[in-house]
């Protein structure tokens, strides 16, 4: 069991920490958020109550492929942002990296909405009669 001075020292150390957010960290966090979100959504897609509504459409297949595509895209860009400075010896532009990350996240959300609307329209028109 930790004593009060040890807890105080740990809290003091945490207060003095400076968190340096880089583009690599942003891309890595995006990668893990996408994977965690996909794993949480996989449980919902396997329930019997959603089986009739969702599995008669291509929503499940399109959603999983979209998430995996963007997960590997985040992974590839994180690898480039990690390896490029070590190979060339030149630093990458940090503000452009943040703009790149924000643009990638916006494209992800737009693609997700397009997949949802396209599958909703398809299931309304060509669904079970």
C-alpha positions, 0 to 999 in steps of 0.5 A, a space after each residue: 500500500 502506498 504511503 501519503 508521501 509517495 502519493 504526493 511525490 507521484 502527483 508532484 511529478 505528474 504536475 511537472 510533466 510536459 506532454 509533447 504532442 507531435 504528429 506521430 502521437 496524434 496519428 498513433 492515437 487515431 489508430 488506437 481510437 479507430 481499433 478500439 471503436 471497431 472492437 466495441 462496435 463488433 459486439 453490437 453487430 453480432 447481436 441477434 436483434 440487429 441481425 435482421 436489420 443490418 445483415 441484410 445490407 452491406 453496412 457491416 461489410 462496408 463499415 469494417 472495410 472502411 475502418 480497417 482501411 483508415 486504420 492501416 492508413 493511419 498506421 502507414 502515415 505514422 510510420 512515415 512520420 516516424 521513419 522519414 526524419 531518421 532516414 533523411 536527417 531532416 525534420 518534418 513541418 509540424 503544423 503541416 502534420 497537424 493539418 494532415 491529421 485533421 484532414 484525414 480525420 475529416 475525410 474519415 467522418 465524411 466517408 463514414 457518413 457516405 457509407 451510412 447514407 448509401 446503405 440506408 438508401 439501398 436498403 430502403 429501395 432494394 430491401 426486403 419486400 
